[in-house]
């Protein structure tokens, strides 16, 4: 009787703007078997839906939340195009956040189930589900940390896809999951995630996937490198330096940012996270000699056809490192001047006449030291 009364109440309440948009979305999904949803129509509708979620009161959202979630899920697993699946994923996270957040558990579980089902391997569908799951982690990661191990396993499977955009979405999903969970998930999940990034992501043949892998490494550093010791930090930093030989500039830039974040974490052992689990990790230690090994020496020794690009990447890594030292790890800005000496060490006697080397050093000192101290 109570359920019937509740449904009757919804049926007799005038449709809000949010309710109208949900009904339109349901209609599009219902007719998808006969006619593929028009991407432009879906894009406009989802844009309006997100605005309505922000503007509607919570009571109105609660009234239509389940129908909205179901319609968005159906649209995603139908195989929406990238702009549409992005908006659908954002709308899913927003409606759960504004309405009843408890549904994030069942929705994340259903997305994981869809992605784990090997029969449903149509690339557009997989990409949509992966993007939505990543968005849920971005909003609710602390609530669904227990699912990180399965999500990492799903990402490993998706990395075998022939479609580069599926592999990219797999790593973006993993990045959001790492950032959303912080260092609160089980140790085994982080170990597997790091292995996946290092073994497959950074060596992928597609530039967009390598960029996603670099962002995953940066995410690892930003959440305290759970489960990473000095060996793993040193290995990943060396890999970033190696990536500066990549022919694609956006890939090099992404690894430069990752290198700065990893070295900043290595210099702050008190910020390194020890994840929960049966495995006992060694005590956190400072990455001794990390700046000399990964920033100074590669700059001095840069050679080959891309030596200029390598120097620029190391310059960007220095800036990323020093910004993290000040803004993330909250060192006093007076400490920045202590890093001027190793920066100047990059100017050897035989490079003082090298205009590019001098320009790089001056850029680091101005942008990462002087500007941050003023």
LODRENSE-50577 format. One record per residue (C-alpha): residue number from 0; x, y, z; residue in one letter. Coordinates in steps of 0.25 Angstrom, whole numbers, plus 5000, padded with zeros to 4 digits. Example, Ala and Ser with C-alpha at 12.3 -4.5 7.8 and 13.67 -1.06 7.14 Angstrom:
% residues 2
<rec num="0" X="5049" Y="4982" Z="5031" residu="A"/>
<rec num="1" X="5055" Y="4996" Z="5029" residu="S"/>
% end
This chain:
% residues 374
<rec num="0" X="5000" Y="5000" Z="5000" residu="X"/>
<rec num="1" X="5011" Y="5009" Z="5004" residu="X"/>
<rec num="2" X="5018" Y="5007" Z="4990" residu="X"/>
<rec num="3" X="5006" Y="5009" Z="4983" residu="X"/>
<rec num="4" X="5003" Y="5022" Z="4990" residu="X"/>
<rec num="5" X="5017" Y="5026" Z="4987" residu="X"/>
<rec num="6" X="5016" Y="5023" Z="4972" residu="X"/>
<rec num="7" X="5002" Y="5030" Z="4972" residu="X"/>
<rec num="8" X="5009" Y="5043" Z="4978" residu="X"/>
<rec num="9" X="5019" Y="5043" Z="4967" residu="X"/>
<rec num="10" X="5009" Y="5041" Z="4956" residu="X"/>
<rec num="11" X="5001" Y="5053" Z="4961" residu="X"/>
<rec num="12" X="5012" Y="5062" Z="4964" residu="X"/>
<rec num="13" X="5014" Y="5072" Z="4952" residu="X"/>
<rec num="14" X="5026" Y="5069" Z="4944" residu="X"/>
<rec num="15" X="5038" Y="5077" Z="4948" residu="X"/>
<rec num="16" X="5048" Y="5081" Z="4937" residu="X"/>
<rec num="17" X="5057" Y="5070" Z="4942" residu="X"/>
<rec num="18" X="5045" Y="5060" Z="4941" residu="X"/>
<rec num="19" X="5042" Y="5064" Z="4927" residu="X"/>
<rec num="20" X="5057" Y="5062" Z="4923" residu="X"/>
<rec num="21" X="5057" Y="5049" Z="4929" residu="X"/>
<rec num="22" X="5045" Y="5045" Z="4922" residu="X"/>
<rec num="23" X="5051" Y="5049" Z="4908" residu="X"/>
<rec num="24" X="5063" Y="5041" Z="4911" residu="X"/>
<rec num="25" X="5055" Y="5029" Z="4914" residu="X"/>
<rec num="26" X="5048" Y="5031" Z="4901" residu="X"/>
<rec num="27" X="5061" Y="5032" Z="4893" residu="X"/>
<rec num="28" X="5066" Y="5019" Z="4900" residu="X"/>
<rec num="29" X="5053" Y="5011" Z="4898" residu="X"/>
<rec num="30" X="5053" Y="5014" Z="4883" residu="X"/>
<rec num="31" X="5068" Y="5011" Z="4881" residu="X"/>
<rec num="32" X="5065" Y="4997" Z="4876" residu="X"/>
<rec num="33" X="5058" Y="5003" Z="4864" residu="X"/>
<rec num="34" X="5066" Y="5015" Z="4862" residu="X"/>
<rec num="35" X="5080" Y="5019" Z="4867" residu="X"/>
<rec num="36" X="5080" Y="5031" Z="4877" residu="X"/>
<rec num="37" X="5084" Y="5044" Z="4870" residu="X"/>
<rec num="38" X="5097" Y="5048" Z="4876" residu="X"/>
<rec num="39" X="5094" Y="5063" Z="4875" residu="X"/>
<rec num="40" X="5080" Y="5061" Z="4881" residu="X"/>
<rec num="41" X="5086" Y="5053" Z="4892" residu="X"/>
<rec num="42" X="5097" Y="5064" Z="4895" residu="X"/>
<rec num="43" X="5087" Y="5075" Z="4896" residu="X"/>
<rec num="44" X="5078" Y="5067" Z="4905" residu="X"/>
<rec num="45" X="5089" Y="5062" Z="4914" residu="X"/>
<rec num="46" X="5094" Y="5077" Z="4915" residu="X"/>
<rec num="47" X="5081" Y="5081" Z="4919" residu="X"/>
<rec num="48" X="5079" Y="5070" Z="4929" residu="X"/>
<rec num="49" X="5092" Y="5073" Z="4936" residu="X"/>
<rec num="50" X="5088" Y="5087" Z="4938" residu="X"/>
<rec num="51" X="5074" Y="5083" Z="4943" residu="X"/>
<rec num="52" X="5081" Y="5074" Z="4953" residu="X"/>
<rec num="53" X="5089" Y="5086" Z="4958" residu="X"/>
<rec num="54" X="5076" Y="5094" Z="4959" residu="X"/>
<rec num="55" X="5066" Y="5085" Z="4964" residu="X"/>
<rec num="56" X="5063" Y="5083" Z="4979" residu="X"/>
<rec num="57" X="5067" Y="5069" Z="4985" residu="X"/>
<rec num="58" X="5053" Y="5065" Z="4987" residu="X"/>
<rec num="59" X="5050" Y="5066" Z="4972" residu="X"/>
<rec num="60" X="5063" Y="5058" Z="4969" residu="X"/>
<rec num="61" X="5060" Y="5047" Z="4978" residu="X"/>
<rec num="62" X="5046" Y="5045" Z="4971" residu="X"/>
<rec num="63" X="5053" Y="5042" Z="4958" residu="X"/>
<rec num="64" X="5067" Y="5038" Z="4962" residu="X"/>
<rec num="65" X="5065" Y="5023" Z="4959" residu="X"/>
<rec num="66" X="5058" Y="5025" Z="4945" residu="X"/>
<rec num="67" X="5069" Y="5035" Z="4942" residu="X"/>
<rec num="68" X="5080" Y="5025" Z="4946" residu="X"/>
<rec num="69" X="5074" Y="5014" Z="4938" residu="X"/>
<rec num="70" X="5073" Y="5022" Z="4925" residu="X"/>
<rec num="71" X="5087" Y="5028" Z="4926" residu="X"/>
<rec num="72" X="5092" Y="5014" Z="4928" residu="X"/>
<rec num="73" X="5084" Y="5008" Z="4916" residu="X"/>
<rec num="74" X="5089" Y="5020" Z="4908" residu="X"/>
<rec num="75" X="5104" Y="5017" Z="4912" residu="X"/>
<rec num="76" X="5103" Y="5002" Z="4909" residu="X"/>
<rec num="77" X="5096" Y="5004" Z="4896" residu="X"/>
<rec num="78" X="5110" Y="5010" Z="4891" residu="X"/>
<rec num="79" X="5109" Y="5025" Z="4891" residu="X"/>
<rec num="80" X="5120" Y="5034" Z="4884" residu="X"/>
<rec num="81" X="5131" Y="5040" Z="4893" residu="X"/>
<rec num="82" X="5124" Y="5054" Z="4896" residu="X"/>
<rec num="83" X="5111" Y="5047" Z="4899" residu="X"/>
<rec num="84" X="5117" Y="5037" Z="4908" residu="X"/>
<rec num="85" X="5125" Y="5047" Z="4915" residu="X"/>
<rec num="86" X="5112" Y="5055" Z="4918" residu="X"/>
<rec num="87" X="5104" Y="5043" Z="4922" residu="X"/>
<rec num="88" X="5115" Y="5039" Z="4932" residu="X"/>
<rec num="89" X="5116" Y="5053" Z="4938" residu="X"/>
<rec num="90" X="5100" Y="5053" Z="4939" residu="X"/>
<rec num="91" X="5101" Y="5039" Z="4946" residu="X"/>
<rec num="92" X="5111" Y="5044" Z="4956" residu="X"/>
<rec num="93" X="5103" Y="5057" Z="4958" residu="X"/>
<rec num="94" X="5089" Y="5051" Z="4960" residu="X"/>
<rec num="95" X="5095" Y="5041" Z="4970" residu="X"/>
<rec num="96" X="5102" Y="5052" Z="4978" residu="X"/>
<rec num="97" X="5090" Y="5061" Z="4978" residu="X"/>
<rec num="98" X="5080" Y="5050" Z="4981" residu="X"/>
<rec num="99" X="5082" Y="5038" Z="4989" residu="X"/>
<rec num="100" X="5097" Y="5034" Z="4989" residu="X"/>
<rec num="101" X="5094" Y="5020" Z="4994" residu="X"/>
<rec num="102" X="5091" Y="5015" Z="4980" residu="X"/>
<rec num="103" X="5106" Y="5017" Z="4976" residu="X"/>
<rec num="104" X="5109" Y="5003" Z="4981" residu="X"/>
<rec num="105" X="5099" Y="4996" Z="4972" residu="X"/>
<rec num="106" X="5102" Y="5005" Z="4960" residu="X"/>
<rec num="107" X="5117" Y="5003" Z="4961" residu="X"/>
<rec num="108" X="5115" Y="4988" Z="4963" residu="X"/>
<rec num="109" X="5106" Y="4987" Z="4951" residu="X"/>
<rec num="110" X="5116" Y="4995" Z="4942" residu="X"/>
<rec num="111" X="5127" Y="4985" Z="4947" residu="X"/>
<rec num="112" X="5118" Y="4974" Z="4944" residu="X"/>
<rec num="113" X="5116" Y="4979" Z="4930" residu="X"/>
<rec num="114" X="5131" Y="4981" Z="4928" residu="X"/>
<rec num="115" X="5135" Y="4967" Z="4933" residu="X"/>
<rec num="116" X="5125" Y="4960" Z="4924" residu="X"/>
<rec num="117" X="5134" Y="4956" Z="4912" residu="X"/>
<rec num="118" X="5122" Y="4955" Z="4903" residu="X"/>
<rec num="119" X="5119" Y="4969" Z="4903" residu="X"/>
<rec num="120" X="5132" Y="4974" Z="4896" residu="X"/>
<rec num="121" X="5127" Y="4984" Z="4886" residu="X"/>
<rec num="122" X="5137" Y="4995" Z="4888" residu="X"/>
<rec num="123" X="5127" Y="5007" Z="4889" residu="X"/>
<rec num="124" X="5119" Y="5000" Z="4900" residu="X"/>
<rec num="125" X="5132" Y="4997" Z="4907" residu="X"/>
<rec num="126" X="5137" Y="5011" Z="4906" residu="X"/>
<rec num="127" X="5124" Y="5017" Z="4911" residu="X"/>
<rec num="128" X="5123" Y="5007" Z="4923" residu="X"/>
<rec num="129" X="5138" Y="5009" Z="4927" residu="X"/>
<rec num="130" X="5137" Y="5025" Z="4926" residu="X"/>
<rec num="131" X="5124" Y="5024" Z="4935" residu="X"/>
<rec num="132" X="5131" Y="5015" Z="4945" residu="X"/>
<rec num="133" X="5143" Y="5025" Z="4946" residu="X"/>
<rec num="134" X="5134" Y="5037" Z="4948" residu="X"/>
<rec num="135" X="5127" Y="5030" Z="4960" residu="X"/>
<rec num="136" X="5141" Y="5027" Z="4966" residu="X"/>
<rec num="137" X="5144" Y="5042" Z="4964" residu="X"/>
<rec num="138" X="5132" Y="5046" Z="4972" residu="X"/>
<rec num="139" X="5131" Y="5034" Z="4982" residu="X"/>
<rec num="140" X="5144" Y="5027" Z="4982" residu="X"/>
<rec num="141" X="5145" Y="5027" Z="4997" residu="X"/>
<rec num="142" X="5132" Y="5020" Z="4998" residu="X"/>
<rec num="143" X="5135" Y="5009" Z="4988" residu="X"/>
<rec num="144" X="5150" Y="5006" Z="4991" residu="X"/>
<rec num="145" X="5147" Y="4991" Z="4993" residu="X"/>
<rec num="146" X="5144" Y="4990" Z="4978" residu="X"/>
<rec num="147" X="5158" Y="4996" Z="4973" residu="X"/>
<rec num="148" X="5164" Y="4982" Z="4972" residu="X"/>
<rec num="149" X="5153" Y="4977" Z="4962" residu="X"/>
<rec num="150" X="5154" Y="4991" Z="4955" residu="X"/>
<rec num="151" X="5169" Y="4989" Z="4953" residu="X"/>
<rec num="152" X="5166" Y="4975" Z="4948" residu="X"/>
<rec num="153" X="5156" Y="4980" Z="4938" residu="X"/>
<rec num="154" X="5166" Y="4991" Z="4933" residu="X"/>
<rec num="155" X="5176" Y="4979" Z="4931" residu="X"/>
<rec num="156" X="5166" Y="4972" Z="4922" residu="X"/>
<rec num="157" X="5162" Y="4985" Z="4914" residu="X"/>
<rec num="158" X="5177" Y="4988" Z="4912" residu="X"/>
<rec num="159" X="5177" Y="4976" Z="4902" residu="X"/>
<rec num="160" X="5166" Y="4983" Z="4893" residu="X"/>
<rec num="161" X="5170" Y="4986" Z="4879" residu="X"/>
<rec num="162" X="5164" Y="4999" Z="4880" residu="X"/>
<rec num="163" X="5173" Y="5010" Z="4885" residu="X"/>
<rec num="164" X="5162" Y="5018" Z="4891" residu="X"/>
<rec num="165" X="5157" Y="5006" Z="4899" residu="X"/>
<rec num="166" X="5171" Y="5005" Z="4905" residu="X"/>
<rec num="167" X="5172" Y="5020" Z="4908" residu="X"/>
<rec num="168" X="5158" Y="5019" Z="4915" residu="X"/>
<rec num="169" X="5163" Y="5007" Z="4923" residu="X"/>
<rec num="170" X="5175" Y="5016" Z="4928" residu="X"/>
<rec num="171" X="5166" Y="5028" Z="4931" residu="X"/>
<rec num="172" X="5157" Y="5019" Z="4939" residu="X"/>
<rec num="173" X="5169" Y="5014" Z="4947" residu="X"/>
<rec num="174" X="5174" Y="5028" Z="4949" residu="X"/>
<rec num="175" X="5160" Y="5033" Z="4954" residu="X"/>
<rec num="176" X="5160" Y="5020" Z="4963" residu="X"/>
<rec num="177" X="5174" Y="5023" Z="4969" residu="X"/>
<rec num="178" X="5171" Y="5038" Z="4972" residu="X"/>
<rec num="179" X="5157" Y="5035" Z="4977" residu="X"/>
<rec num="180" X="5161" Y="5024" Z="4986" residu="X"/>
<rec num="181" X="5174" Y="5031" Z="4991" residu="X"/>
<rec num="182" X="5182" Y="5021" Z="4999" residu="X"/>
<rec num="183" X="5170" Y="5014" Z="5006" residu="X"/>
<rec num="184" X="5169" Y="5002" Z="4997" residu="X"/>
<rec num="185" X="5175" Y="4988" Z="4999" residu="X"/>
<rec num="186" X="5190" Y="4987" Z="4996" residu="X"/>
<rec num="187" X="5189" Y="4976" Z="4986" residu="X"/>
<rec num="188" X="5180" Y="4986" Z="4977" residu="X"/>
<rec num="189" X="5191" Y="4996" Z="4977" residu="X"/>
<rec num="190" X="5202" Y="4986" Z="4974" residu="X"/>
<rec num="191" X="5194" Y="4981" Z="4962" residu="X"/>
<rec num="192" X="5191" Y="4995" Z="4957" residu="X"/>
<rec num="193" X="5205" Y="4999" Z="4957" residu="X"/>
<rec num="194" X="5209" Y="4986" Z="4950" residu="X"/>
<rec num="195" X="5199" Y="4989" Z="4939" residu="X"/>
<rec num="196" X="5203" Y="5003" Z="4937" residu="X"/>
<rec num="197" X="5218" Y="5000" Z="4936" residu="X"/>
<rec num="198" X="5217" Y="4987" Z="4928" residu="X"/>
<rec num="199" X="5206" Y="4991" Z="4918" residu="X"/>
<rec num="200" X="5202" Y="5006" Z="4919" residu="X"/>
<rec num="201" X="5215" Y="5013" Z="4917" residu="X"/>
<rec num="202" X="5220" Y="5004" Z="4905" residu="X"/>
<rec num="203" X="5207" Y="5005" Z="4898" residu="X"/>
<rec num="204" X="5208" Y="5008" Z="4883" residu="X"/>
<rec num="205" X="5197" Y="5019" Z="4883" residu="X"/>
<rec num="206" X="5201" Y="5032" Z="4888" residu="X"/>
<rec num="207" X="5188" Y="5035" Z="4895" residu="X"/>
<rec num="208" X="5190" Y="5022" Z="4903" residu="X"/>
<rec num="209" X="5204" Y="5026" Z="4907" residu="X"/>
<rec num="210" X="5199" Y="5040" Z="4912" residu="X"/>
<rec num="211" X="5188" Y="5033" Z="4920" residu="X"/>
<rec num="212" X="5199" Y="5024" Z="4926" residu="X"/>
<rec num="213" X="5207" Y="5036" Z="4930" residu="X"/>
<rec num="214" X="5195" Y="5042" Z="4937" residu="X"/>
<rec num="215" X="5193" Y="5029" Z="4945" residu="X"/>
<rec num="216" X="5207" Y="5030" Z="4950" residu="X"/>
<rec num="217" X="5205" Y="5045" Z="4954" residu="X"/>
<rec num="218" X="5192" Y="5040" Z="4961" residu="X"/>
<rec num="219" X="5200" Y="5029" Z="4968" residu="X"/>
<rec num="220" X="5209" Y="5040" Z="4973" residu="X"/>
<rec num="221" X="5198" Y="5050" Z="4977" residu="X"/>
<rec num="222" X="5191" Y="5040" Z="4986" residu="X"/>
<rec num="223" X="5204" Y="5036" Z="4993" residu="X"/>
<rec num="224" X="5209" Y="5025" Z="4985" residu="X"/>
<rec num="225" X="5202" Y="5014" Z="4993" residu="X"/>
<rec num="226" X="5211" Y="5002" Z="4993" residu="X"/>
<rec num="227" X="5222" Y="5008" Z="4985" residu="X"/>
<rec num="228" X="5236" Y="5008" Z="4992" residu="X"/>
<rec num="229" X="5249" Y="5015" Z="4988" residu="X"/>
<rec num="230" X="5252" Y="5004" Z="4977" residu="X"/>
<rec num="231" X="5238" Y="5006" Z="4970" residu="X"/>
<rec num="232" X="5239" Y="5021" Z="4971" residu="X"/>
<rec num="233" X="5253" Y="5021" Z="4965" residu="X"/>
<rec num="234" X="5249" Y="5011" Z="4954" residu="X"/>
<rec num="235" X="5237" Y="5019" Z="4950" residu="X"/>
<rec num="236" X="5245" Y="5032" Z="4950" residu="X"/>
<rec num="237" X="5255" Y="5026" Z="4941" residu="X"/>
<rec num="238" X="5244" Y="5021" Z="4932" residu="X"/>
<rec num="239" X="5239" Y="5036" Z="4931" residu="X"/>
<rec num="240" X="5253" Y="5041" Z="4927" residu="X"/>
<rec num="241" X="5254" Y="5030" Z="4917" residu="X"/>
<rec num="242" X="5240" Y="5034" Z="4911" residu="X"/>
<rec num="243" X="5246" Y="5048" Z="4908" residu="X"/>
<rec num="244" X="5251" Y="5042" Z="4895" residu="X"/>
<rec num="245" X="5237" Y="5039" Z="4891" residu="X"/>
<rec num="246" X="5234" Y="5046" Z="4877" residu="X"/>
<rec num="247" X="5221" Y="5052" Z="4882" residu="X"/>
<rec num="248" X="5222" Y="5065" Z="4890" residu="X"/>
<rec num="249" X="5209" Y="5063" Z="4898" residu="X"/>
<rec num="250" X="5214" Y="5049" Z="4903" residu="X"/>
<rec num="251" X="5227" Y="5056" Z="4907" residu="X"/>
<rec num="252" X="5220" Y="5067" Z="4914" residu="X"/>
<rec num="253" X="5211" Y="5057" Z="4922" residu="X"/>
<rec num="254" X="5223" Y="5049" Z="4927" residu="X"/>
<rec num="255" X="5230" Y="5062" Z="4931" residu="X"/>
<rec num="256" X="5219" Y="5065" Z="4940" residu="X"/>
<rec num="257" X="5219" Y="5051" Z="4945" residu="X"/>
<rec num="258" X="5234" Y="5051" Z="4948" residu="X"/>
<rec num="259" X="5233" Y="5064" Z="4956" residu="X"/>
<rec num="260" X="5221" Y="5058" Z="4964" residu="X"/>
<rec num="261" X="5229" Y="5045" Z="4967" residu="X"/>
<rec num="262" X="5242" Y="5052" Z="4971" residu="X"/>
<rec num="263" X="5234" Y="5061" Z="4980" residu="X"/>
<rec num="264" X="5228" Y="5049" Z="4987" residu="X"/>
<rec num="265" X="5241" Y="5043" Z="4988" residu="X"/>
<rec num="266" X="5247" Y="5055" Z="4995" residu="X"/>
<rec num="267" X="5235" Y="5054" Z="5005" residu="X"/>
<rec num="268" X="5235" Y="5040" Z="5012" residu="X"/>
<rec num="269" X="5225" Y="5045" Z="5022" residu="X"/>
<rec num="270" X="5215" Y="5046" Z="5011" residu="X"/>
<rec num="271" X="5217" Y="5032" Z="5006" residu="X"/>
<rec num="272" X="5205" Y="5024" Z="5009" residu="X"/>
<rec num="273" X="5205" Y="5009" Z="5014" residu="X"/>
<rec num="274" X="5193" Y="5002" Z="5009" residu="X"/>
<rec num="275" X="5185" Y="4992" Z="5018" residu="X"/>
<rec num="276" X="5187" Y="4978" Z="5015" residu="X"/>
<rec num="277" X="5194" Y="4965" Z="5020" residu="X"/>
<rec num="278" X="5207" Y="4969" Z="5013" residu="X"/>
<rec num="279" X="5217" Y="4977" Z="5021" residu="X"/>
<rec num="280" X="5224" Y="4988" Z="5013" residu="X"/>
<rec num="281" X="5237" Y="4994" Z="5017" residu="X"/>
<rec num="282" X="5237" Y="5007" Z="5025" residu="X"/>
<rec num="283" X="5236" Y="5019" Z="5016" residu="X"/>
<rec num="284" X="5250" Y="5025" Z="5012" residu="X"/>
<rec num="285" X="5255" Y="5038" Z="5005" residu="X"/>
<rec num="286" X="5259" Y="5036" Z="4990" residu="X"/>
<rec num="287" X="5273" Y="5039" Z="4993" residu="X"/>
<rec num="288" X="5280" Y="5045" Z="4981" residu="X"/>
<rec num="289" X="5268" Y="5046" Z="4972" residu="X"/>
<rec num="290" X="5269" Y="5060" Z="4967" residu="X"/>
<rec num="291" X="5284" Y="5057" Z="4963" residu="X"/>
<rec num="292" X="5280" Y="5044" Z="4956" residu="X"/>
<rec num="293" X="5267" Y="5048" Z="4949" residu="X"/>
<rec num="294" X="5268" Y="5063" Z="4947" residu="X"/>
<rec num="295" X="5282" Y="5068" Z="4947" residu="X"/>
<rec num="296" X="5290" Y="5057" Z="4941" residu="X"/>
<rec num="297" X="5281" Y="5055" Z="4929" residu="X"/>
<rec num="298" X="5281" Y="5069" Z="4926" residu="X"/>
<rec num="299" X="5296" Y="5070" Z="4926" residu="X"/>
<rec num="300" X="5297" Y="5057" Z="4918" residu="X"/>
<rec num="301" X="5286" Y="5060" Z="4908" residu="X"/>
<rec num="302" X="5290" Y="5056" Z="4894" residu="X"/>
<rec num="303" X="5285" Y="5051" Z="4881" residu="X"/>
<rec num="304" X="5275" Y="5057" Z="4871" residu="X"/>
<rec num="305" X="5265" Y="5060" Z="4882" residu="X"/>
<rec num="306" X="5274" Y="5066" Z="4893" residu="X"/>
<rec num="307" X="5267" Y="5079" Z="4892" residu="X"/>
<rec num="308" X="5254" Y="5073" Z="4895" residu="X"/>
<rec num="309" X="5260" Y="5065" Z="4906" residu="X"/>
<rec num="310" X="5265" Y="5078" Z="4913" residu="X"/>
<rec num="311" X="5251" Y="5084" Z="4911" residu="X"/>
<rec num="312" X="5245" Y="5072" Z="4918" residu="X"/>
<rec num="313" X="5254" Y="5072" Z="4929" residu="X"/>
<rec num="314" X="5252" Y="5087" Z="4931" residu="X"/>
<rec num="315" X="5237" Y="5084" Z="4932" residu="X"/>
<rec num="316" X="5239" Y="5073" Z="4942" residu="X"/>
<rec num="317" X="5247" Y="5083" Z="4950" residu="X"/>
<rec num="318" X="5236" Y="5093" Z="4950" residu="X"/>
<rec num="319" X="5226" Y="5081" Z="4954" residu="X"/>
<rec num="320" X="5235" Y="5077" Z="4965" residu="X"/>
<rec num="321" X="5237" Y="5090" Z="4971" residu="X"/>
<rec num="322" X="5222" Y="5094" Z="4970" residu="X"/>
<rec num="323" X="5218" Y="5081" Z="4977" residu="X"/>
<rec num="324" X="5229" Y="5083" Z="4988" residu="X"/>
<rec num="325" X="5222" Y="5097" Z="4991" residu="X"/>
<rec num="326" X="5207" Y="5095" Z="4988" residu="X"/>
<rec num="327" X="5205" Y="5080" Z="4992" residu="X"/>
<rec num="328" X="5215" Y="5077" Z="5002" residu="X"/>
<rec num="329" X="5215" Y="5091" Z="5008" residu="X"/>
<rec num="330" X="5229" Y="5094" Z="5010" residu="X"/>
<rec num="331" X="5233" Y="5108" Z="5013" residu="X"/>
<rec num="332" X="5236" Y="5116" Z="5001" residu="X"/>
<rec num="333" X="5249" Y="5120" Z="5007" residu="X"/>
<rec num="334" X="5253" Y="5105" Z="5004" residu="X"/>
<rec num="335" X="5252" Y="5107" Z="4989" residu="X"/>
<rec num="336" X="5265" Y="5115" Z="4989" residu="X"/>
<rec num="337" X="5272" Y="5102" Z="4994" residu="X"/>
<rec num="338" X="5269" Y="5096" Z="4980" residu="X"/>
<rec num="339" X="5276" Y="5107" Z="4973" residu="X"/>
<rec num="340" X="5289" Y="5100" Z="4974" residu="X"/>
<rec num="341" X="5285" Y="5087" Z="4967" residu="X"/>
<rec num="342" X="5278" Y="5095" Z="4957" residu="X"/>
<rec num="343" X="5291" Y="5103" Z="4954" residu="X"/>
<rec num="344" X="5299" Y="5090" Z="4954" residu="X"/>
<rec num="345" X="5293" Y="5087" Z="4941" residu="X"/>
<rec num="346" X="5301" Y="5098" Z="4935" residu="X"/>
<rec num="347" X="5315" Y="5091" Z="4933" residu="X"/>
<rec num="348" X="5327" Y="5099" Z="4928" residu="X"/>
<rec num="349" X="5325" Y="5094" Z="4914" residu="X"/>
<rec num="350" X="5310" Y="5098" Z="4913" residu="X"/>
<rec num="351" X="5311" Y="5112" Z="4918" residu="X"/>
<rec num="352" X="5311" Y="5117" Z="4904" residu="X"/>
<rec num="353" X="5299" Y="5108" Z="4901" residu="X"/>
<rec num="354" X="5288" Y="5118" Z="4899" residu="X"/>
<rec num="355" X="5277" Y="5107" Z="4901" residu="X"/>
<rec num="356" X="5283" Y="5101" Z="4914" residu="X"/>
<rec num="357" X="5284" Y="5115" Z="4920" residu="X"/>
<rec num="358" X="5270" Y="5118" Z="4916" residu="X"/>
<rec num="359" X="5265" Y="5105" Z="4922" residu="X"/>
<rec num="360" X="5272" Y="5108" Z="4936" residu="X"/>
<rec num="361" X="5267" Y="5123" Z="4936" residu="X"/>
<rec num="362" X="5253" Y="5118" Z="4933" residu="X"/>
<rec num="363" X="5253" Y="5108" Z="4945" residu="X"/>
<rec num="364" X="5259" Y="5119" Z="4954" residu="X"/>
<rec num="365" X="5249" Y="5129" Z="4950" residu="X"/>
<rec num="366" X="5236" Y="5121" Z="4949" residu="X"/>
<rec num="367" X="5238" Y="5111" Z="4960" residu="X"/>
<rec num="368" X="5247" Y="5118" Z="4970" residu="X"/>
<rec num="369" X="5246" Y="5133" Z="4969" residu="X"/>
<rec num="370" X="5231" Y="5134" Z="4965" residu="X"/>
<rec num="371" X="5227" Y="5125" Z="4976" residu="X"/>
<rec num="372" X="5235" Y="5132" Z="4986" residu="X"/>
<rec num="373" X="5229" Y="5146" Z="4983" residu="X"/>
% end
